[in-house]
Amino acid sequence: MGSAAEILRDPAFWLGVLALVLALVLGYGAIAWVRGWSAAMRTHPAASGRDLEHYRRLREQGELSEQEFEQITRLLAPPGTGAGTKDEGNA
């Protein structure tokens, strides 16, 4: 093993440090991107209209109760639309 000064002069050491820093920055960026994408999907679900139509058909066929359909509507309705806000006394 060399002295600390020798290790700090070694280009392989600095390449390792650079690789580690790059991996940390890329990992942080990937996590931030996934969190942003996930939050966007929660606030603007692209398929909620299609999904609601599917559940509406199930309700019409008698496979879902009115109460179940209302709960699903509350979960899938975009925020601020007032859809699915019918109060059925559920707490």
N, C-alpha and C positions, 0 to 999 in steps of 0.2 A: 504494500500500500504506500502511496506517495503522501507527501504533505498536503495540507489544504491548499497551499498556493499552487502546487503542481496540478491538483484536481481542477482548480478554477481556470487554469490555462488550457486544459484539455478540451478540444472542440467536441468530442463525443459527449462530454458532460453537458455542454450547453445545448447540443442537439437534443439530448434527453429531456432537459428542462423545457426547451421549446415545444417538444412533442407533448409533454405533460400539460403545459399551459394551453396549448391548442386543443387538446382533448377536453379539458375542463370548459373552455369557452364554447366549443361546439356542443358539448353536452348541455350546458346551461341554455344555449340558444334553442336547442331542440326541445327541451322541457318547456321553455317559455312559449314556443310556437304551438306545441300540443295543448298547453293550458288555454291559450287564446282561441285556438280552433274549437276546443271543447266548450268553452264559454259561449262562443258564437253559435254552436249547434244547439245549446240549451235555450238560448234566447230566440233563435230563428230556425226551428226545425224545418228542414226543407220538405219533408214528406208528411207533415201533420195533416194537410188537407186530404191527401190520399188515405192516410190512416183513419181519419175521422169518417170518411166515406165507407171504408171497410167495416168499421164498428157500427155505423148506422145500419148497414145491411144486416149485420149479425143481430142487431136489436129488432129489426123488422122481421127477421126469420125466427125470432123468439129464443135465440141462443144467448142473448144478453138481456138482463132486466133493465128497466128504465134507470134505476139507481146506479147500476154498473156503468151504463152508458154516460150518465152525467158525471161520474167520477173520471172516466176516461177523457171526456170532453174538457173537464177542468185541467187535466194534465197536459193535453195536447194543444189547447187553444193558445194562440200567441198572447203575450202579456198586453193588457190594456184594451182588449177587444170586448171584454164583458161576456164572452162566450162561456157557457158552462158555469155561470155563477149562481144558478138557481139554488136557493137555500132549502135543503131538505131536512134540516135539523140534525145533520151529522156533525159531530165535534171531533 
